[in-house]
Structure formats: structure tokens, C-alpha cells
């Protein structure tokens, strides 16, 4: 008779949990690309920076899934993924804040990100993008009445929490397997 004492999701293991994190990031990027190319919604500079943070977070999850480290190596990947997701949290929070400003208080429109990159050093471009402009303050799309930067902020919060919880969840599930087999923890 099969032992069904462990929860199904806990059987994923570290690699499975990391692959799931990568899949979530990949789906988020697929949605962003669909909105851009399928629906013709041009991303503002802050949106592009949030995409970079999502891609970096996904790359960390993918590397963790492929590598499958043990013990403290899992924590290195977890903290790195949480860091990249936290960067996304900061960018998305700034975007949400810009969108919450009254129309008269929003920064003026600036040049495109491509133009800025051609004309200015990268550190000045980052500074200008983080200040935001009117294109970042405009709410162009909503899902269930909530702006996309809010959804992105929620997703980054979930990813940061999820990244740190993976080593904890896999440690608990491995401990259970060891105890069922009569092995010491």
C-alpha cells in the first residue's frame, strides 16, 4: 500500500519548486509581451525596468532548478531571487505611487528610453527613469479594475516570499521523508 502521508506539493523538492518559480516569471513575461505586441500597449520606462527585474528573478529560479544545490546553496539562490524580486517590488511600488498622484503633480513627459540610452550615461538614465514621467503615471490597462503595476507589485511580493520559503519547505519535506524511512534528520 502506498504511503500518502506527505502532501503532494511537498514532493516537488527544491528543483521542482524553483522550476515553478521560473514558470511563474515566464508566464508574467509572456503576458507583458502579449500586451505589448498583441494589444499594442507600449511599456513605459518603469515597466521595462520591472520586466528586467522579472527576467532576473526568473533566471535565478531557473539556475536554481538546473543546479539543484544542497543546504546553504539553496539559501544563496533563495536570497538572490528574493533580492531581484525586491528590486522589482521597489520599481513597482514607485510605479504605483506615480499612478496615484493627482494629474497636476505628475512629472512632465520625457524622451523615450531608447533616446535616453543613446544620449546619456546609464547611471543618469536610471536616475531619470526612477523619477518617472507622465507616461509612467498614466493608467493604460487594468485587470479586474486594478492597474497592471499593482498586479506586478503583488506578484513581486509573492515571488520574494516564495523564494525565501523554498528552502524551508524543501527542508521540512526532506525531514519528513528521512523520519518515515527511520533515518536521522
ChimeraX attribute file (.defattr): number of C-alpha atoms within 10 A of each C-alpha:
attribute: neighborCount
match mode: 1-to-1
recipient: residues
	/A:1	3
	/A:2	4
	/A:3	6
	/A:4	7
	/A:5	9
	/A:6	12
	/A:7	9
	/A:8	8
	/A:9	11
	/A:10	17
	/A:11	15
	/A:12	16
	/A:13	19
	/A:14	25
	/A:15	21
	/A:16	19
	/A:17	24
	/A:18	29
	/A:19	20
	/A:20	17
	/A:21	24
	/A:22	25
	/A:23	15
	/A:24	17
	/A:25	25
	/A:26	17
	/A:27	11
	/A:28	18
	/A:29	17
	/A:30	12
	/A:31	13
	/A:32	19
	/A:33	17
	/A:34	13
	/A:35	15
	/A:36	13
	/A:37	11
	/A:38	10
	/A:39	9
	/A:40	10
	/A:41	14
	/A:42	15
	/A:43	17
	/A:44	20
	/A:45	23
	/A:46	25
	/A:47	21
	/A:48	16
	/A:49	19
	/A:50	24
	/A:51	21
	/A:52	16
	/A:53	24
	/A:54	27
	/A:55	19
	/A:56	21
	/A:57	29
	/A:58	27
	/A:59	18
	/A:60	24
	/A:61	27
	/A:62	21
	/A:63	17
	/A:64	25
	/A:65	21
	/A:66	13
	/A:67	14
	/A:68	16
	/A:69	16
	/A:70	11
	/A:71	10
	/A:72	10
	/A:73	13
	/A:74	24
	/A:75	18
	/A:76	16
	/A:77	25
	/A:78	24
	/A:79	15
	/A:80	19
	/A:81	29
	/A:82	25
	/A:83	18
	/A:84	22
	/A:85	28
	/A:86	20
	/A:87	21
	/A:88	29
	/A:89	26
	/A:90	15
	/A:91	25
	/A:92	26
	/A:93	17
	/A:94	20
	/A:95	28
	/A:96	21
	/A:97	14
	/A:98	23
	/A:99	20
	/A:100	14
	/A:101	13
	/A:102	9
	/A:103	12
	/A:104	7
	/A:105	11
	/A:106	18
	/A:107	16
	/A:108	11
	/A:109	12
	/A:110	14
	/A:111	9
	/A:112	12
	/A:113	17
	/A:114	10
	/A:115	11
	/A:116	17
	/A:117	14
	/A:118	10
	/A:119	11
	/A:120	11
	/A:121	10
	/A:122	12
	/A:123	10
	/A:124	13
	/A:125	19
	/A:126	18
	/A:127	10
	/A:128	15
	/A:129	22
	/A:130	17
	/A:131	14
	/A:132	22
	/A:133	21
	/A:134	16
	/A:135	21
	/A:136	26
	/A:137	25
	/A:138	17
	/A:139	15
	/A:140	12
	/A:141	13
	/A:142	12
	/A:143	9
	/A:144	7
	/A:145	7
	/A:146	11
	/A:147	16
	/A:148	20
	/A:149	25
	/A:150	19
	/A:151	15
	/A:152	23
	/A:153	23
	/A:154	14
	/A:155	20
	/A:156	27
	/A:157	17
	/A:158	14
	/A:159	26
	/A:160	23
	/A:161	16
	/A:162	19
	/A:163	27
	/A:164	20
	/A:165	16
	/A:166	22
	/A:167	24
	/A:168	16
	/A:169	19
	/A:170	21
	/A:171	19
	/A:172	14
	/A:173	20
	/A:174	17
	/A:175	15
	/A:176	17
	/A:177	16
	/A:178	13
	/A:179	12
	/A:180	13
	/A:181	9
	/A:182	9
	/A:183	10
	/A:184	8
	/A:185	11
